[in-house]
């Protein structure tokens, strides 16, 4: 859990708040190598479940992220996300704002939302998809932004970097707590 989940604890803390472990499990190969980990962590009001497994050949390996909310979900592909899918029930204003950012690929009507207590005028189901970029381009930009943020913190002592040693420490301690639960 320390090796596989710690980076995601960083990310989820930045989105949802400090994490508190609820459950964890690991799986090992016959030779003792740990190749499957699972953790359930409460980050603020969000319940986050993550599973990492290294049991498939590289050609079959895949990563999927799903952020499920009351009226929709965000799905991403790959460890460094290269494709984004957003779907859910939105009013006219929200759909227009999302249309400015992403190409829409599907739309329904208020009847689609009846089971979600969202059926009201102007609320309709919609789905957007976007290929973000290739993995190397995204990774390069992330590293460049991180170095620029840290450099700014060195030059400007009052600047607080987005990721700091405190965040790294909290994520490591959370991973260790999950490992102890497993």
N, C-alpha and C positions, 0 to 999 in steps of 0.2 A: 504493500500500500504506500510505503514511503516513496518508492521509485515511480510507481505508476500514477498515483492519484494527486500527489502534492501540487502539481502545476494547476490542476483543475480546482483545487481548494483555493488557490490564489484568485483565480478567475471568478469563482462563485462568490467569494467574499467581496470582491469589488462590485458585483452586481447586487447581491442580496444581503450582505452583512456577515458578521462573524459566524463561523460554523461550530456546531456541537454534534459529536458523533452519536448516532442512535444504534447502529448495528454495522457489523462488518464480517466478511468471510473471505477465505483464500482457498485456492485449490492448487495441488502440486502434481507433478508428473511422477511416475514410478521411481525416477532417479532422484527425487527430492526437490527438483527445481520448481519454485513457485511461478506459475504461469497464468493464474486467474485470480483476480481480486475484485471484491465488491464492497461498496460502502454506502450507507444511508446516513446522510448528515442533514441536520436542520441549519440552514443559513437564514437568519432572521425569520421571516414568515414562510420561506420557501423550503420545501422538502426536496432534497436533491439525492437522487440515486445514481450511482455510477458503477459501471462494470468495465473492467479491462481484462482481456483474454488474449493470450498469445499462443493459440492452439492450432491455427490454420496456416497453410502455406502462404507465402507472400502474395501469390497471385489471387488468393481468396480473401486477403486481409482487407478490412474496411473499418471505417469509423463513422459513427452516426451520433449526432447530438439532437435531442428533442427537448425544447423548453415548452412545457405544456402549461397554459394559463386558462382561466375560466372560460374565455370566449375565443380561444385560438391557440395556435402553436407556432413556434419557430423551429425549423429543422435545418441542420447544417451537415455537410459531408466532409469528412477527412479530419485528421488531428489538427491541422492548420486548415480552417474551413475554406473550401474553394467553391462551394455552391450553397446558396441560401434559399430556403422555401419558407414563406410566411403565409399562414391561412387562418381564417377566423371570421367572426361577425363584426362588422364595422359600420358606423354611420357614414353619411356622405362626406363629412369633413375629414374623417380619418382615412377613408378610401382615397380622397383627393391627395392628401399628404403622402400616402404610400405610393400612389401612382406617380408622383414626382420623383420617387427614389428607385422604384422597381417596376419591371414590366409585369402587368397583370396577365394571368393565364386562365383564370376561371372566375365566374361570378354566378351567384344564385339570387334568391329573394328571401324575404322575411320568414316564409314558411320553413326554410331550412333551419332557422334558429328556434323554432317553437319549443323544442325540448330543452333549450337553454335559458328559458324565460327572457329572451332578448328580442322577441318578436314585437317590434314597434316600427312605426313609419321610418323609412330611410335606412334601417338596419338590414344589411344583406351580407351573405357569405361571399368572400372573395379570396383568391389565392394568387400570390406573386412568387416568381422564381427569378433568380439571377445567378449567373456564373460570375464569381467575384474576380478571380485571376488564377494564374497557376501558382502552385504551392511555393515555389522558390521566390516569386515576386512578392507574395504576401509575407513570407518569412523574412526576407531582406528588409522590407518596409518596417516590420515590427521591430527588428533589431536596431535599425537606424533610428526609429522613434524612441526606443528605450535608451540608447546611447545619448541622443540629443536631450532627453529629459534628465538623465543623470548628469550630463555636462552642465546643463542649466542650473541644477541644484548646487554644483560645485562653484559656479561663477556667481550665483545669486543665492546667498545663504538663506534668504526668506522663502525661496521656492521649495515647495514640498513635492517630491517626485511621486508619480502615480503608484509606483511599486518601490517599497523601501525595505530595509532590513527587518522592521517590525512585521510587515506583511509576510515576508519569507519565514520568519520565526514562527508566527502563528500557524501558517500552513504546515510547516514541518511538525509542530507539536500536535496539530490535528491529525496528521497522517500517522504519527506515533500512537496517538490515542486509538485510532481505528485499527492499527496493527495489533494493539494489545486486546482489543475486543474480538478480533478474528480467532 
